[in-house]
Amino acid sequence: MPTADELKQMAAWLADTDIGLLELRTPNGSIRLGRDPAPGSEVVQLEAEAQDDEAVPAQAMASAPGVGVFLHAHPLHDRPVVRIGERVAAGQGLGLLRIGPLLVPVSAPAAGQVRAVCEEDGTAVGFGTALFELNID
């Protein structure tokens, strides 16, 4: 978790942007920094919650490798590449990103279990968009 000085620095950075909420999640807990959307306002919310390492499994996100249309299944198949609850290996394909005529795999960043699918099938996504949440082994 960040130190008090690091939290103050993050709050100062947030105050200089038009971002309304910044959330940082780690295996050790999460921090949410929010601010009043009025121009020139200061950070108004600071909350941190510690979590028990054993109670919360380590998590990872599989993100879009580019800009395109997210597909749960290959266009010639009915079954999704993976389903929630399935175990996957590091580098295993989880879904597909259609970029023009190309189908680019969305790969698992680590071995684990699929916890959630973050985007609907056929959704246009940008580079880095979170597509899958995984509980890491």
N, CA, C and O atoms as CSV, one atom per row, in Angstrom:
chain,resi,resn,atom,element,x,y,z
A,1,MET,N,N,0.853,-1.184,0.000
A,1,MET,CA,C,0.000,0.000,0.000
A,1,MET,C,C,0.897,1.245,0.000
A,1,MET,O,O,1.989,1.232,0.567
A,2,PRO,N,N,0.430,2.298,-0.631
A,2,PRO,CA,C,1.201,3.537,-0.663
A,2,PRO,C,C,1.331,4.152,0.732
A,2,PRO,O,O,0.484,3.957,1.603
A,3,THR,N,N,2.409,4.892,0.910
A,3,THR,CA,C,2.621,5.610,2.161
A,3,THR,C,C,1.739,6.856,2.174
A,3,THR,O,O,1.120,7.202,1.167
A,4,ALA,N,N,1.689,7.524,3.321
A,4,ALA,CA,C,0.890,8.750,3.437
A,4,ALA,C,C,1.392,9.823,2.467
A,4,ALA,O,O,0.590,10.532,1.859
A,5,ASP,N,N,2.715,9.944,2.320
A,5,ASP,CA,C,3.269,10.933,1.389
A,5,ASP,C,C,2.896,10.603,-0.058
A,5,ASP,O,O,2.596,11.501,-0.844
A,6,GLU,N,N,2.916,9.312,-0.406
A,6,GLU,CA,C,2.529,8.909,-1.757
A,6,GLU,C,C,1.047,9.197,-2.010
A,6,GLU,O,O,0.669,9.598,-3.111
A,7,LEU,N,N,0.208,8.991,-0.984
A,7,LEU,CA,C,-1.217,9.299,-1.118
A,7,LEU,C,C,-1.434,10.794,-1.338
A,7,LEU,O,O,-2.259,11.192,-2.160
A,8,LYS,N,N,-0.693,11.620,-0.602
A,8,LYS,CA,C,-0.803,13.071,-0.776
A,8,LYS,C,C,-0.395,13.472,-2.188
A,8,LYS,O,O,-1.022,14.337,-2.800
A,9,GLN,N,N,0.667,12.834,-2.709
A,9,GLN,CA,C,1.124,13.145,-4.066
A,9,GLN,C,C,0.072,12.736,-5.096
A,9,GLN,O,O,-0.200,13.486,-6.034
A,10,MET,N,N,-0.524,11.543,-4.926
A,10,MET,CA,C,-1.580,11.098,-5.843
A,10,MET,C,C,-2.777,12.043,-5.793
A,10,MET,O,O,-3.372,12.349,-6.826
A,11,ALA,N,N,-3.132,12.505,-4.590
A,11,ALA,CA,C,-4.253,13.436,-4.442
A,11,ALA,C,C,-3.948,14.756,-5.150
A,11,ALA,O,O,-4.831,15.342,-5.776
A,12,ALA,N,N,-2.711,15.223,-5.055
A,12,ALA,CA,C,-2.324,16.463,-5.734
A,12,ALA,C,C,-2.393,16.292,-7.250
A,12,ALA,O,O,-2.870,17.181,-7.956
A,13,TRP,N,N,-1.920,15.153,-7.750
A,13,TRP,CA,C,-2.001,14.892,-9.192
A,13,TRP,C,C,-3.456,14.845,-9.647
A,13,TRP,O,O,-3.809,15.394,-10.691
A,14,LEU,N,N,-4.288,14.189,-8.861
A,14,LEU,CA,C,-5.702,14.068,-9.203
A,14,LEU,C,C,-6.368,15.442,-9.246
A,14,LEU,O,O,-7.195,15.708,-10.118
A,15,ALA,N,N,-6.011,16.304,-8.314
A,15,ALA,CA,C,-6.610,17.641,-8.247
A,15,ALA,C,C,-6.285,18.466,-9.493
A,15,ALA,O,O,-7.039,19.374,-9.844
A,16,ASP,N,N,-5.168,18.160,-10.166
A,16,ASP,CA,C,-4.757,18.907,-11.360
A,16,ASP,C,C,-5.332,18.334,-12.654
A,16,ASP,O,O,-4.943,18.755,-13.744
A,17,THR,N,N,-6.263,17.371,-12.541
A,17,THR,CA,C,-6.853,16.755,-13.737
A,17,THR,C,C,-8.366,16.932,-13.716
A,17,THR,O,O,-8.925,17.506,-12.781
A,18,ASP,N,N,-9.015,16.431,-14.756
A,18,ASP,CA,C,-10.477,16.417,-14.764
A,18,ASP,C,C,-11.012,15.023,-14.442
A,18,ASP,O,O,-12.185,14.734,-14.678
A,19,ILE,N,N,-10.154,14.165,-13.905
A,19,ILE,CA,C,-10.553,12.811,-13.509
A,19,ILE,C,C,-11.356,12.900,-12.216
A,19,ILE,O,O,-10.929,13.548,-11.261
A,20,GLY,N,N,-12.517,12.249,-12.183
A,20,GLY,CA,C,-13.376,12.307,-11.006
A,20,GLY,C,C,-13.063,11.255,-9.965
A,20,GLY,O,O,-13.321,11.470,-8.780
A,21,LEU,N,N,-12.507,10.113,-10.377
A,21,LEU,CA,C,-12.244,9.022,-9.443
A,21,LEU,C,C,-11.018,8.249,-9.895
A,21,LEU,O,O,-10.889,7.908,-11.070
A,22,LEU,N,N,-10.122,7.973,-8.962
A,22,LEU,CA,C,-8.941,7.154,-9.211
A,22,LEU,C,C,-9.000,5.991,-8.239
A,22,LEU,O,O,-9.097,6.197,-7.029
A,23,GLU,N,N,-8.943,4.767,-8.756
A,23,GLU,CA,C,-8.985,3.583,-7.902
A,23,GLU,C,C,-7.748,2.745,-8.179
A,23,GLU,O,O,-7.434,2.450,-9.332
A,24,LEU,N,N,-7.046,2.364,-7.114
A,24,LEU,CA,C,-5.846,1.540,-7.205
A,24,LEU,C,C,-6.100,0.272,-6.415
A,24,LEU,O,O,-6.405,0.328,-5.223
A,25,ARG,N,N,-5.975,-0.888,-7.083
A,25,ARG,CA,C,-6.175,-2.173,-6.415
A,25,ARG,C,C,-4.881,-2.965,-6.442
A,25,ARG,O,O,-4.223,-3.074,-7.477
A,26,THR,N,N,-4.527,-3.515,-5.293
A,26,THR,CA,C,-3.378,-4.403,-5.182
A,26,THR,C,C,-3.818,-5.628,-4.396
A,26,THR,O,O,-4.903,-5.623,-3.815
A,27,PRO,N,N,-3.003,-6.675,-4.362
A,27,PRO,CA,C,-3.365,-7.829,-3.538
A,27,PRO,C,C,-3.497,-7.477,-2.052
A,27,PRO,O,O,-4.141,-8.210,-1.302
A,28,ASN,N,N,-2.894,-6.365,-1.623
A,28,ASN,CA,C,-2.922,-5.975,-0.211
A,28,ASN,C,C,-4.065,-5.045,0.156
A,28,ASN,O,O,-4.248,-4.739,1.335
A,29,GLY,N,N,-4.835,-4.589,-0.816
A,29,GLY,CA,C,-5.946,-3.691,-0.507
A,29,GLY,C,C,-6.270,-2.807,-1.686
A,29,GLY,O,O,-5.756,-3.007,-2.787
A,30,SER,N,N,-7.127,-1.825,-1.453
A,30,SER,CA,C,-7.488,-0.900,-2.520
A,30,SER,C,C,-7.627,0.507,-1.960
A,30,SER,O,O,-7.907,0.709,-0.779
A,31,ILE,N,N,-7.424,1.473,-2.850
A,31,ILE,CA,C,-7.520,2.889,-2.486
A,31,ILE,C,C,-8.389,3.561,-3.537
A,31,ILE,O,O,-8.220,3.327,-4.734
A,32,ARG,N,N,-9.313,4.391,-3.093
A,32,ARG,CA,C,-10.159,5.174,-3.999
A,32,ARG,C,C,-9.976,6.642,-3.658
A,32,ARG,O,O,-10.220,7.065,-2.528
A,33,LEU,N,N,-9.545,7.409,-4.639
A,33,LEU,CA,C,-9.425,8.854,-4.488
A,33,LEU,C,C,-10.444,9.484,-5.425
A,33,LEU,O,O,-10.434,9.225,-6.628
A,34,GLY,N,N,-11.314,10.303,-4.876
A,34,GLY,CA,C,-12.318,10.972,-5.694
A,34,GLY,C,C,-12.288,12.455,-5.415
A,34,GLY,O,O,-11.737,12.910,-4.413
A,35,ARG,N,N,-12.893,13.202,-6.325
A,35,ARG,CA,C,-12.941,14.646,-6.108
A,35,ARG,C,C,-14.263,15.184,-6.598
A,35,ARG,O,O,-14.939,14.572,-7.425
A,36,ASP,N,N,-14.615,16.328,-6.079
A,36,ASP,CA,C,-15.825,17.025,-6.487
A,36,ASP,C,C,-15.641,17.458,-7.939
A,36,ASP,O,O,-14.607,18.035,-8.273
A,37,PRO,N,N,-16.616,17.195,-8.809
A,37,PRO,CA,C,-16.440,17.541,-10.213
A,37,PRO,C,C,-16.431,19.035,-10.517
A,37,PRO,O,O,-16.190,19.428,-11.658
A,38,ALA,N,N,-16.692,19.875,-9.512
A,38,ALA,CA,C,-16.677,21.320,-9.753
A,38,ALA,C,C,-15.256,21.768,-10.100
A,38,ALA,O,O,-14.301,21.271,-9.503
A,39,PRO,N,N,-15.092,22.705,-11.060
A,39,PRO,CA,C,-13.763,23.171,-11.452
A,39,PRO,C,C,-13.010,23.763,-10.266
A,39,PRO,O,O,-13.576,24.508,-9.466
A,40,GLY,N,N,-11.733,23.424,-10.164
A,40,GLY,CA,C,-10.880,23.976,-9.125
A,40,GLY,C,C,-11.099,23.393,-7.748
A,40,GLY,O,O,-10.541,23.900,-6.774
A,41,SER,N,N,-11.896,22.340,-7.636
A,41,SER,CA,C,-12.165,21.768,-6.322
A,41,SER,C,C,-11.016,20.875,-5.881
A,41,SER,O,O,-10.191,20.451,-6.690
A,42,GLU,N,N,-10.979,20.599,-4.588
A,42,GLU,CA,C,-9.933,19.755,-4.027
A,42,GLU,C,C,-10.431,18.322,-3.915
A,42,GLU,O,O,-11.614,18.040,-4.107
A,43,VAL,N,N,-9.512,17.432,-3.602
A,43,VAL,CA,C,-9.882,16.035,-3.392
A,43,VAL,C,C,-10.768,15.960,-2.164
A,43,VAL,O,O,-10.409,16.490,-1.112
A,44,VAL,N,N,-11.927,15.308,-2.278
A,44,VAL,CA,C,-12.880,15.283,-1.182
A,44,VAL,C,C,-13.056,13.899,-0.571
A,44,VAL,O,O,-13.718,13.762,0.458
A,45,GLN,N,N,-12.484,12.884,-1.179
A,45,GLN,CA,C,-12.681,11.533,-0.663
A,45,GLN,C,C,-11.342,10.829,-0.619
A,45,GLN,O,O,-10.579,10.851,-1.585
A,46,LEU,N,N,-11.066,10.210,0.505
A,46,LEU,CA,C,-9.857,9.406,0.630
A,46,LEU,C,C,-10.217,8.231,1.497
A,46,LEU,O,O,-10.549,8.389,2.672
A,47,GLU,N,N,-10.152,7.057,0.919
A,47,GLU,CA,C,-10.483,5.882,1.700
A,47,GLU,C,C,-9.548,4.763,1.294
A,47,GLU,O,O,-9.226,4.606,0.116
A,48,ALA,N,N,-9.119,3.997,2.259
A,48,ALA,CA,C,-8.277,2.834,2.001
A,48,ALA,C,C,-8.833,1.691,2.812
A,48,ALA,O,O,-9.254,1.869,3.956
A,49,GLU,N,N,-8.833,0.527,2.220
A,49,GLU,CA,C,-9.315,-0.634,2.944
A,49,GLU,C,C,-8.289,-1.745,2.829
A,49,GLU,O,O,-7.943,-2.171,1.727
A,50,ALA,N,N,-7.816,-2.199,3.944
A,50,ALA,CA,C,-6.863,-3.301,3.959
A,50,ALA,C,C,-7.626,-4.596,3.787
A,50,ALA,O,O,-8.763,-4.732,4.239
A,51,GLN,N,N,-6.987,-5.539,3.131
A,51,GLN,CA,C,-7.625,-6.820,2.899
A,51,GLN,C,C,-6.687,-7.927,3.343
A,51,GLN,O,O,-5.466,-7.803,3.256
A,52,ASP,N,N,-7.271,-8.995,3.813
A,52,ASP,CA,C,-6.519,-10.168,4.214
A,52,ASP,C,C,-6.029,-10.879,2.963
A,52,ASP,O,O,-6.826,-11.199,2.081
A,53,ASP,N,N,-4.700,-11.137,2.875
A,53,ASP,CA,C,-4.130,-11.778,1.692
A,53,ASP,C,C,-4.769,-13.119,1.393
A,53,ASP,O,O,-4.947,-13.470,0.227
A,54,GLU,N,N,-5.119,-13.878,2.427
A,54,GLU,CA,C,-5.685,-15.200,2.206
A,54,GLU,C,C,-7.148,-15.123,1.772
A,54,GLU,O,O,-7.634,-16.026,1.091
A,55,ALA,N,N,-7.849,-14.067,2.151
A,55,ALA,CA,C,-9.266,-13.950,1.824
A,55,ALA,C,C,-9.487,-13.520,0.374
A,55,ALA,O,O,-10.504,-13.870,-0.225
A,56,VAL,N,N,-8.554,-12.772,-0.191
A,56,VAL,CA,C,-8.715,-12.264,-1.546
A,56,VAL,C,C,-7.613,-12.835,-2.429
A,56,VAL,O,O,-6.435,-12.563,-2.196
A,57,PRO,N,N,-7.978,-13.626,-3.444
A,57,PRO,CA,C,-6.947,-14.175,-4.321
A,57,PRO,C,C,-6.317,-13.074,-5.173
A,57,PRO,O,O,-6.943,-12.054,-5.459
A,58,ALA,N,N,-5.064,-13.303,-5.570
A,58,ALA,CA,C,-4.399,-12.357,-6.458
A,58,ALA,C,C,-5.171,-12.304,-7.768
A,58,ALA,O,O,-5.685,-13.317,-8.242
A,59,GLN,N,N,-5.244,-11.116,-8.343
A,59,GLN,CA,C,-6.030,-10.948,-9.562
A,59,GLN,C,C,-5.190,-10.312,-10.655
A,59,GLN,O,O,-4.208,-9.619,-10.386
A,60,ALA,N,N,-5.593,-10.559,-11.884
A,60,ALA,CA,C,-4.955,-9.948,-13.045
A,60,ALA,C,C,-6.036,-9.618,-14.062
A,60,ALA,O,O,-7.126,-10.190,-14.043
A,61,MET,N,N,-5.719,-8.695,-14.939
A,61,MET,CA,C,-6.644,-8.306,-16.003
A,61,MET,C,C,-6.024,-8.674,-17.343
A,61,MET,O,O,-4.830,-8.469,-17.560
A,62,ALA,N,N,-6.831,-9.214,-18.232
A,62,ALA,CA,C,-6.419,-9.416,-19.620
A,62,ALA,C,C,-7.006,-8.252,-20.403
A,62,ALA,O,O,-8.216,-8.028,-20.387
A,63,SER,N,N,-6.146,-7.519,-21.085
A,63,SER,CA,C,-6.560,-6.290,-21.764
A,63,SER,C,C,-6.514,-6.441,-23.273
A,63,SER,O,O,-5.861,-7.340,-23.805
A,64,ALA,N,N,-7.214,-5.550,-23.949
A,64,ALA,CA,C,-7.228,-5.543,-25.410
A,64,ALA,C,C,-5.836,-5.200,-25.937
A,64,ALA,O,O,-5.245,-4.204,-25.521
A,65,PRO,N,N,-5.305,-6.026,-26.858
A,65,PRO,CA,C,-3.974,-5.758,-27.409
A,65,PRO,C,C,-3.972,-4.672,-28.488
A,65,PRO,O,O,-2.920,-4.353,-29.042
A,66,GLY,N,N,-5.126,-4.112,-28.783
A,66,GLY,CA,C,-5.228,-3.065,-29.792
A,66,GLY,C,C,-6.644,-2.531,-29.855
A,66,GLY,O,O,-7.464,-2.812,-28.981
A,67,VAL,N,N,-6.928,-1.764,-30.887
A,67,VAL,CA,C,-8.265,-1.211,-31.101
A,67,VAL,C,C,-9.016,-2.144,-32.043
A,67,VAL,O,O,-8.492,-2.521,-33.091
A,68,GLY,N,N,-10.232,-2.516,-31.680
A,68,GLY,CA,C,-11.007,-3.405,-32.535
A,68,GLY,C,C,-12.334,-3.764,-31.906
A,68,GLY,O,O,-12.826,-3.063,-31.022
A,69,VAL,N,N,-12.913,-4.867,-32.371
A,69,VAL,CA,C,-14.192,-5.354,-31.862
A,69,VAL,C,C,-13.927,-6.635,-31.081
A,69,VAL,O,O,-13.366,-7.589,-31.619
A,70,PHE,N,N,-14.330,-6.655,-29.815
A,70,PHE,CA,C,-14.104,-7.795,-28.931
A,70,PHE,C,C,-15.121,-8.892,-29.226
A,70,PHE,O,O,-16.324,-8.640,-29.299
A,71,LEU,N,N,-14.617,-10.114,-29.396
A,71,LEU,CA,C,-15.470,-11.269,-29.664
A,71,LEU,C,C,-15.247,-12.341,-28.603
A,71,LEU,O,O,-14.106,-12.676,-28.285
A,72,HIS,N,N,-16.329,-12.877,-28.059
A,72,HIS,CA,C,-16.233,-13.962,-27.086
A,72,HIS,C,C,-15.888,-15.277,-27.770
A,72,HIS,O,O,-15.225,-16.130,-27.180
A,73,ALA,N,N,-16.334,-15.444,-29.017
A,73,ALA,CA,C,-16.148,-16.697,-29.750
A,73,ALA,C,C,-15.628,-16.404,-31.153
A,73,ALA,O,O,-15.787,-15.297,-31.669
A,74,HIS,N,N,-15.011,-17.402,-31.757
A,74,HIS,CA,C,-14.607,-17.299,-33.157
A,74,HIS,C,C,-15.880,-17.166,-33.997
A,74,HIS,O,O,-16.883,-17.803,-33.677
A,75,PRO,N,N,-15.868,-16.365,-35.048
A,75,PRO,CA,C,-17.084,-16.172,-35.859
A,75,PRO,C,C,-17.678,-17.461,-36.432
A,75,PRO,O,O,-18.870,-17.498,-36.736
A,76,LEU,N,N,-16.879,-18.510,-36.585
A,76,LEU,CA,C,-17.380,-19.771,-37.138
A,76,LEU,C,C,-17.820,-20.761,-36.061
A,76,LEU,O,O,-18.234,-21.875,-36.378
A,77,HIS,N,N,-17.734,-20.364,-34.795
A,77,HIS,CA,C,-18.095,-21.257,-33.689
A,77,HIS,C,C,-19.131,-20.590,-32.786
A,77,HIS,O,O,-19.178,-19.365,-32.678
A,78,ASP,N,N,-19.955,-21.408,-32.142
A,78,ASP,CA,C,-20.968,-20.889,-31.216
A,78,ASP,C,C,-20.437,-20.753,-29.800
A,78,ASP,O,O,-20.861,-19.865,-29.062
A,79,ARG,N,N,-19.508,-21.628,-29.410
A,79,ARG,CA,C,-19.017,-21.669,-28.032
A,79,ARG,C,C,-17.973,-20.575,-27.800
A,79,ARG,O,O,-17.070,-20.400,-28.618
A,80,PRO,N,N,-18.091,-19.836,-26.688
A,80,PRO,CA,C,-17.059,-18.848,-26.348
A,80,PRO,C,C,-15.693,-19.525,-26.183
A,80,PRO,O,O,-15.614,-20.713,-25.869
A,81,VAL,N,N,-14.647,-18.774,-26.393
A,81,VAL,CA,C,-13.291,-19.310,-26.237
A,81,VAL,C,C,-13.104,-19.811,-24.810
A,81,VAL,O,O,-12.563,-20.898,-24.608
A,82,VAL,N,N,-13.542,-19.036,-23.811
A,82,VAL,CA,C,-13.532,-19.467,-22.401
A,82,VAL,C,C,-14.827,-19.008,-21.741
A,82,VAL,O,O,-15.505,-18.098,-22.218
A,83,ARG,N,N,-15.144,-19.658,-20.643
A,83,ARG,CA,C,-16.324,-19.287,-19.852
A,83,ARG,C,C,-15.879,-18.910,-18.442
A,83,ARG,O,O,-14.798,-19.298,-17.998
A,84,ILE,N,N,-16.709,-18.163,-17.754
A,84,ILE,CA,C,-16.421,-17.797,-16.368
A,84,ILE,C,C,-16.274,-19.074,-15.554
A,84,ILE,O,O,-17.084,-19.994,-15.665
A,85,GLY,N,N,-15.230,-19.115,-14.735
A,85,GLY,CA,C,-14.960,-20.278,-13.892
A,85,GLY,C,C,-13.956,-21.246,-14.482
A,85,GLY,O,O,-13.441,-22.102,-13.762
A,86,GLU,N,N,-13.659,-21.140,-15.773
A,86,GLU,CA,C,-12.683,-22.039,-16.402
A,86,GLU,C,C,-11.275,-21.697,-15.946
A,86,GLU,O,O,-10.948,-20.535,-15.701
A,87,ARG,N,N,-10.444,-22.734,-15.837
A,87,ARG,CA,C,-9.033,-22.556,-15.521
A,87,ARG,C,C,-8.285,-22.337,-16.833
A,87,ARG,O,O,-8.578,-22.982,-17.840
A,88,VAL,N,N,-7.323,-21.426,-16.813
A,88,VAL,CA,C,-6.553,-21.114,-18.014
A,88,VAL,C,C,-5.068,-21.091,-17.691
A,88,VAL,O,O,-4.667,-20.847,-16.554
A,89,ALA,N,N,-4.259,-21.351,-18.712
A,89,ALA,CA,C,-2.806,-21.287,-18.584
A,89,ALA,C,C,-2.324,-19.909,-19.033
A,89,ALA,O,O,-3.017,-19.207,-19.770
A,90,ALA,N,N,-1.134,-19.535,-18.580
A,90,ALA,CA,C,-0.546,-18.274,-19.022
A,90,ALA,C,C,-0.380,-18.312,-20.537
A,90,ALA,O,O,0.141,-19.286,-21.080
A,91,GLY,N,N,-0.814,-17.267,-21.215
A,91,GLY,CA,C,-0.707,-17.189,-22.663
A,91,GLY,C,C,-1.853,-17.825,-23.425
A,91,GLY,O,O,-1.937,-17.688,-24.645
A,92,GLN,N,N,-2.741,-18.524,-22.719
A,92,GLN,CA,C,-3.883,-19.164,-23.378
A,92,GLN,C,C,-4.842,-18.103,-23.901
A,92,GLN,O,O,-5.028,-17.062,-23.271
A,93,GLY,N,N,-5.450,-18.370,-25.055
A,93,GLY,CA,C,-6.426,-17.449,-25.626
A,93,GLY,C,C,-7.698,-17.410,-24.798
A,93,GLY,O,O,-8.215,-18.450,-24.388
A,94,LEU,N,N,-8.203,-16.200,-24.552
A,94,LEU,CA,C,-9.432,-16.010,-23.776
A,94,LEU,C,C,-10.583,-15.527,-24.653
A,94,LEU,O,O,-11.747,-15.829,-24.392
A,95,GLY,N,N,-10.249,-14.788,-25.675
A,95,GLY,CA,C,-11.226,-14.220,-26.590
A,95,GLY,C,C,-10.492,-13.730,-27.821
A,95,GLY,O,O,-9.312,-14.027,-28.005
A,96,LEU,N,N,-11.181,-12.986,-28.660
A,96,LEU,CA,C,-10.585,-12.494,-29.901
A,96,LEU,C,C,-10.879,-11.012,-30.081
A,96,LEU,O,O,-11.899,-10.499,-29.620
A,97,LEU,N,N,-9.967,-10.345,-30.758
A,97,LEU,CA,C,-10.147,-8.945,-31.117
A,97,LEU,C,C,-10.143,-8.879,-32.642
A,97,LEU,O,O,-9.142,-9.204,-33.280
A,98,ARG,N,N,-11.267,-8.457,-33.223
A,98,ARG,CA,C,-11.355,-8.331,-34.676
A,98,ARG,C,C,-10.874,-6.939,-35.063
A,98,ARG,O,O,-11.452,-5.925,-34.672
A,99,ILE,N,N,-9.793,-6.923,-35.846
A,99,ILE,CA,C,-9.217,-5.676,-36.344
A,99,ILE,C,C,-9.271,-5.775,-37.865
A,99,ILE,O,O,-8.399,-6.383,-38.485
A,100,GLY,N,N,-10.287,-5.181,-38.455
A,100,GLY,CA,C,-10.496,-5.341,-39.897
A,100,GLY,C,C,-10.730,-6.813,-40.187
A,100,GLY,O,O,-11.597,-7.428,-39.567
A,101,PRO,N,N,-9.971,-7.398,-41.123
A,101,PRO,CA,C,-10.151,-8.818,-41.429
A,101,PRO,C,C,-9.383,-9.747,-40.482
A,101,PRO,O,O,-9.533,-10.966,-40.566
A,102,LEU,N,N,-8.570,-9.194,-39.594
A,102,LEU,CA,C,-7.736,-10.006,-38.701
A,102,LEU,C,C,-8.463,-10.357,-37.409
A,102,LEU,O,O,-9.268,-9.575,-36.903
A,103,LEU,N,N,-8.169,-11.543,-36.882
A,103,LEU,CA,C,-8.624,-11.951,-35.555
A,103,LEU,C,C,-7.381,-12.132,-34.690
A,103,LEU,O,O,-6.584,-13.042,-34.916
A,104,VAL,N,N,-7.225,-11.265,-33.707
A,104,VAL,CA,C,-6.060,-11.281,-32.824
A,104,VAL,C,C,-6.484,-11.865,-31.485
A,104,VAL,O,O,-7.498,-11.445,-30.926
A,105,PRO,N,N,-5.716,-12.842,-30.949
A,105,PRO,CA,C,-6.115,-13.432,-29.670
A,105,PRO,C,C,-5.898,-12.470,-28.502
A,105,PRO,O,O,-4.959,-11.674,-28.496
A,106,VAL,N,N,-6.784,-12.563,-27.525
A,106,VAL,CA,C,-6.616,-11.892,-26.234
A,106,VAL,C,C,-6.113,-12.985,-25.310
A,106,VAL,O,O,-6.827,-13.954,-25.050
A,107,SER,N,N,-4.883,-12.840,-24.805
A,107,SER,CA,C,-4.231,-13.908,-24.051
A,107,SER,C,C,-4.260,-13.668,-22.552
A,107,SER,O,O,-4.288,-12.528,-22.087
A,108,ALA,N,N,-4.251,-14.771,-21.800
A,108,ALA,CA,C,-4.198,-14.699,-20.336
A,108,ALA,C,C,-2.803,-14.240,-19.914
A,108,ALA,O,O,-1.813,-14.802,-20.382
A,109,PRO,N,N,-2.697,-13.229,-19.036
A,109,PRO,CA,C,-1.389,-12.755,-18.591
A,109,PRO,C,C,-0.708,-13.717,-17.619
A,109,PRO,O,O,0.506,-13.650,-17.429
A,110,ALA,N,N,-1.485,-14.611,-17.003
A,110,ALA,CA,C,-0.950,-15.572,-16.039
A,110,ALA,C,C,-1.929,-16.734,-15.925
A,110,ALA,O,O,-3.074,-16.642,-16.368
A,111,ALA,N,N,-1.470,-17.818,-15.330
A,111,ALA,CA,C,-2.353,-18.965,-15.102
A,111,ALA,C,C,-3.348,-18.622,-14.002
A,111,ALA,O,O,-3.008,-17.922,-13.048
A,112,GLY,N,N,-4.567,-19.109,-14.134
A,112,GLY,CA,C,-5.570,-18.847,-13.113
A,112,GLY,C,C,-6.948,-19.281,-13.555
A,112,GLY,O,O,-7.104,-20.156,-14.406
A,113,GLN,N,N,-7.948,-18.648,-12.957
A,113,GLN,CA,C,-9.345,-18.966,-13.231
A,113,GLN,C,C,-10.053,-17.700,-13.707
A,113,GLN,O,O,-9.869,-16.626,-13.134
A,114,VAL,N,N,-10.861,-17.831,-14.754
A,114,VAL,CA,C,-11.593,-16.681,-15.293
A,114,VAL,C,C,-12.644,-16.260,-14.270
A,114,VAL,O,O,-13.528,-17.039,-13.915
A,115,ARG,N,N,-12.537,-15.030,-13.808
A,115,ARG,CA,C,-13.453,-14.502,-12.789
A,115,ARG,C,C,-14.615,-13.744,-13.416
A,115,ARG,O,O,-15.753,-13.844,-12.957
A,116,ALA,N,N,-14.320,-12.977,-14.479
A,116,ALA,CA,C,-15.366,-12.156,-15.101
A,116,ALA,C,C,-14.970,-11.793,-16.522
A,116,ALA,O,O,-13.788,-11.703,-16.853
A,117,VAL,N,N,-15.977,-11.587,-17.349
A,117,VAL,CA,C,-15.796,-11.028,-18.690
A,117,VAL,C,C,-16.301,-9.593,-18.590
A,117,VAL,O,O,-17.458,-9.363,-18.238
A,118,CYS,N,N,-15.444,-8.633,-18.897
A,118,CYS,CA,C,-15.742,-7.223,-18.635
A,118,CYS,C,C,-16.494,-6.508,-19.752
A,118,CYS,O,O,-17.100,-5.465,-19.507
A,119,GLU,N,N,-16.471,-7.037,-20.962
A,119,GLU,CA,C,-17.134,-6.378,-22.093
A,119,GLU,C,C,-18.069,-7.355,-22.802
A,119,GLU,O,O,-17.828,-8.562,-22.820
A,120,GLU,N,N,-19.124,-6.821,-23.377
A,120,GLU,CA,C,-20.089,-7.623,-24.134
A,120,GLU,C,C,-19.490,-8.045,-25.476
A,120,GLU,O,O,-18.616,-7.370,-26.020
A,121,ASP,N,N,-19.970,-9.160,-25.992
A,121,ASP,CA,C,-19.561,-9.630,-27.312
A,121,ASP,C,C,-19.948,-8.588,-28.363
A,121,ASP,O,O,-21.070,-8.081,-28.362
A,122,GLY,N,N,-19.005,-8.274,-29.263
A,122,GLY,CA,C,-19.280,-7.313,-30.328
A,122,GLY,C,C,-19.032,-5.865,-29.958
A,122,GLY,O,O,-19.337,-4.970,-30.746
A,123,THR,N,N,-18.481,-5.612,-28.768
A,123,THR,CA,C,-18.217,-4.247,-28.311
A,123,THR,C,C,-16.931,-3.709,-28.928
A,123,THR,O,O,-15.918,-4.408,-28.956
A,124,ALA,N,N,-16.962,-2.480,-29.421
A,124,ALA,CA,C,-15.750,-1.810,-29.892
A,124,ALA,C,C,-14.931,-1.406,-28.670
A,124,ALA,O,O,-15.449,-0.776,-27.748
A,125,VAL,N,N,-13.640,-1.775,-28.670
A,125,VAL,CA,C,-12.770,-1.501,-27.525
A,125,VAL,C,C,-11.492,-0.819,-27.994
A,125,VAL,O,O,-11.110,-0.918,-29.160
A,126,GLY,N,N,-10.846,-0.136,-27.079
A,126,GLY,CA,C,-9.579,0.519,-27.358
A,126,GLY,C,C,-8.420,-0.256,-26.764
A,126,GLY,O,O,-8.620,-1.185,-25.982
A,127,PHE,N,N,-7.217,0.123,-27.133
A,127,PHE,CA,C,-6.019,-0.511,-26.594
A,127,PHE,C,C,-6.028,-0.420,-25.071
A,127,PHE,O,O,-6.249,0.651,-24.506
A,128,GLY,N,N,-5.788,-1.548,-24.416
A,128,GLY,CA,C,-5.705,-1.572,-22.962
A,128,GLY,C,C,-7.029,-1.713,-22.244
A,128,GLY,O,O,-7.046,-1.777,-21.015
A,129,THR,N,N,-8.144,-1.763,-22.965
A,129,THR,CA,C,-9.448,-1.952,-22.319
A,129,THR,C,C,-9.460,-3.289,-21.592
A,129,THR,O,O,-9.090,-4.311,-22.171
A,130,ALA,N,N,-9.880,-3.293,-20.330
A,130,ALA,CA,C,-9.964,-4.538,-19.555
A,130,ALA,C,C,-11.059,-5.422,-20.149
A,130,ALA,O,O,-12.207,-4.997,-20.278
A,131,LEU,N,N,-10.696,-6.652,-20.510
A,131,LEU,CA,C,-11.654,-7.569,-21.118
A,131,LEU,C,C,-11.998,-8.744,-20.214
A,131,LEU,O,O,-13.133,-9.220,-20.225
A,132,PHE,N,N,-11.025,-9.220,-19.424
A,132,PHE,CA,C,-11.236,-10.354,-18.527
A,132,PHE,C,C,-10.568,-10.079,-17.190
A,132,PHE,O,O,-9.499,-9.471,-17.127
A,133,GLU,N,N,-11.216,-10.537,-16.115
A,133,GLU,CA,C,-10.607,-10.547,-14.784
A,133,GLU,C,C,-10.276,-11.995,-14.462
A,133,GLU,O,O,-11.092,-12.891,-14.679
A,134,LEU,N,N,-9.066,-12.220,-13.941
A,134,LEU,CA,C,-8.621,-13.566,-13.586
A,134,LEU,C,C,-8.212,-13.615,-12.126
A,134,LEU,O,O,-7.615,-12.670,-11.612
A,135,ASN,N,N,-8.533,-14.720,-11.451
A,135,ASN,CA,C,-7.964,-15.019,-10.144
A,135,ASN,C,C,-6.708,-15.831,-10.419
A,135,ASN,O,O,-6.778,-16.901,-11.023
A,136,ILE,N,N,-5.568,-15.330,-9.981
A,136,ILE,CA,C,-4.277,-15.943,-10.270
A,136,ILE,C,C,-4.013,-17.110,-9.323
A,136,ILE,O,O,-4.313,-17.045,-8.131
A,137,ASP,N,N,-3.440,-18.182,-9.886
A,137,ASP,CA,C,-3.068,-19.354,-9.071
A,137,ASP,C,C,-1.923,-19.020,-8.145
A,137,ASP,O,O,-1.474,-19.878,-7.385
